[in-house]
Amino acid sequence: MLDFATKVITAKLGQTNIFATGQAGFIIKSASGQLLAIDLYLSECVERLEGHKGFKRLLPQILNPSDIDFDVVVCTHPHLDHFDVDSVPAMLANGKTKLLCSVDCQKLINNLLLDYYDSQITYVSPGNNLTIGDFDISFVNCDHGKGAPDAVGVVIKVDGKTIYEAGDTCLRLDRVGEIPMPLDVLIAPINGVCGNMNESECATLAESLKSEITIPCHYGMFASHHGDVGRFYEIMKEKDLPCLLMQQGEQFTL
């Protein structure tokens, strides 16, 4: 696991890098070396707590939560593959990492007795904006249904680049105007279950936002979550839209 952590930590300064960790997890490293993580799922807690084999982890664990000291960790909603209850406490233990999480994560925070880290935790809602170090972070509406009514998407501006991580959401073209353009990177789900966009809907969003590159996510981790990245690729190819299919552990330099 230290191989991936070393890759992130030693990535060349002076450029903006995105690293894929699997499911909907990504790490953004700024040109000066600051680190922001979004929706990292590093453990096997979903299978243990949800209790059925459809949530068995199918991708390898490539990072321990204590391997990297992040400047910022974002959890867009309280589903356990986005707020990893086995990993978030370890990521806060350094006393400096800032946790930005949707307001409906508060129950998990309380259950985990994380009030000790209260000064490091900020609850966020659509419309909130924070600047932490190199990162200008804005939270936008996200429609993940009744199971996570307070879920958020996140727009990150760093090093003159704009990255939109849509979060777990269905297709809401009526909200496209909330997203700043031009958009350098769109990251969005393609699995088409649990209230998320499917492959063609993600392509439609990419077309509407005119993103320079679209990175699909939310596939490959759990059998029950579906997601056909091959189908997504073919749709994007047919529409002549740029996309990047990232392997777990892959680095993309903007």
N, C-alpha and C positions, 0 to 999 in steps of 0.2 A: 504493500500500500504506500510505502514511502516513496516509491518510484514516481507515482503521480503527484504527490505532494511536492517532491523535488522539482518536477517539471513546472509546476505552477510557481513555486517560489523563485526559481532561477530563470523564468521566462524573461527575455530581454526587455530592459527598460526603454523608454522612448517610443513605445507603441502600445496600442490598446489590444488586449487579448481576451477572447472568450474561450472557456473550457467547458466541455459537456461532461456531466457526471452521471447521466442516466435519468430516466423518467422525465421529470420537468426541472431537473437540477442543472444550474449553470453557475460558473464563477466568472466574474469580470475583473480583470486586472488592469488598472490604469497605467498610463505612461510613467508615472512616478513610482508605481509599485503597490499602490493601495488595492485592497481586495474586497469585493462585494460578492456575496453568495445569495442565490435565489433558490428557494424550495429544494434544498439538498435532502435527498433520501439516502442515507448512508448505512442504515441498519437493516434488520429483518423484522422490525416491530409490527408491521402491518399484518403479516401472517399470524404472528403470535397473538395479537390483540383482536383481529377480525375473525380469526378462527376457522378459516377454510383454505383449501389448497389452491384455489384460484388466485390467492394473494401470496403464493410462494415467490420469493425473490428469484428471478431468472437471470439477472445480470450480476456480475461479480461485484463484490465490495472493493472499491479502489481507493477509498480514503477513510481514515479514522477521523472522528470529529475533532480530536485534539492535535492532529498533524499540522494544521495551519491555523494561525491566529488571524481571523478575518477582522477587517475594520467594520463591516456591516453584514448582517445576515437578515434576509427578507423571507418571511413566511406569508404567502398570499392568502391562506385560509387554513382552518384547523384540521383538514383531512390529513391522516398520518403519513401519507407519502409526500406531504408538503411541509408539515410541521412534525418532524421526526422526533418523537418523545424520548428516544434513546440517545439522540445526538445533540439536540438543542442545549440541554444543560451543560454538556461537556464543552460546547462552543462558547458558552458564556463564562465558563470557569476562569478564564484568564483575567477577568475584571475589566476588560477594555472593549470587547466586541459589543457593538450596538445591535440590538434585535428590533426590527420593525415588523410588526405583525398585525393582521386584521383584528378588529375589535372582538370578533367571536373566538379568538384564540385565548381569551382571558381565562376561560374555564380550564384549559390545559395548563396554562401558567400556574393557576392556583393549585391544581391537582399535583403538579410537579414540585410544588413548594419553591417556586422560582422568585417569590417576592423579595428574596434576599438580593436579587439582581435588579431591583426596581429601577435604579438609576440608569441601567443599561437598556431598559425596555420601553418602547414607544408603541402605542396602539394607533393604527392608522385607518383612515376611511377615504373613499373617493373624494378628490379635491385637495387632500393634504399634500404639502410639498416640504421637503427637508433638504438641506445641503449638509452633507457630512464629508469633510475632506474634499476629494476630487469629484465626488458624486453629487449631482443634482437629481433628486429622486422625487418623482410625482406619482401619486396613486390615482388610478382611474377606475371607472365602473367596470364591473365584471359580472356576468350573469351565469352563475353556477347552480342556479335553482334553489329550491327550498332547503336543501341539505347544507348549504353554505351561503346564506343570504348576504353576508357581509364580506364575501370574498372580493379581492381587489386585483386589478392588473397593475403593472408598474412600468413607468417610463423613466429610463436612466439616461441622463446626459453626462458624458464624460469625454474629455479630450476633444471636444468639438464634434463628437459622434452622438447619435440618438438611437437608443436600443429600447424596443418595446417588448416586454414579456407579457403576453396577454393574460396569463393565468389560466385556470380552468374555467372555460366559458363556452357558451353556445355562440353561434354567429349572430351578432347584433350590428348590422350595417347602419342602423339609425344612430349608433354611437361613434361612428368612424371619425366624426368631426372633433371628438375629444382628443384625438391622438395627433401630436404635433408632426408636421411634415416640413421638409423631407425626412424620411425615415431610413436610417442606415441598416438596421437589423430588426426583423420581426421574428419573434419566437412564439410559437402557438401550438396547441394540441391538435392531434389528428385522429384520436382513438374513437370518437363518435359514440361513446357511452358515458354514463354518469353525468349527462348534461353538457358534454364537451362537443366541440366541432369535430366533424369527420374530415376525411382527406379532401373532398371537393369543397367543403365549406372553408377550410383553412386556405385553400387556393383562392377562393373568392375574396377572402379578407386580404390576402396578399395583393391581389389585383386591385382592390379598392384603395389600399394604403400606398400602393406603388413603392413598396420597400425595395431597397437596393439588393437585399438578400433575405430569404426566408428560411428559418431553421425550424423544422418540425420537431415536436417532442411528444411525450406521453405515449410511448409505445415500447414494447419489448421487455418491460419490467415484470408485468403480471399477465398471466394467461387471461384473466377475466377482464382486462382492460382493452384488449384488442388493439387496433391500429395497424394499417397496412402501409408501410413506408414506400413500398414499391409502387403501389397505386397512387400515392401522393406524388411521387416522382414523375410518373407518366402523365398525370393531370397537369403538373407544372410545366412539363416539357411541351405538352400540346398547346398550352396557353402562352408558351415562350416567356415564362417567368423564371427569374433566377432563384435557385434554392441551393441549400447546402445540407447534405445528410451527414450529421456528425456522429462518428463512432464515440462510444463511451471512452473518456479520457483524451479525446482529440482537442487540439488547440487551433483556434481560428484567429488570425491577426487581421484586424480591420485596417 
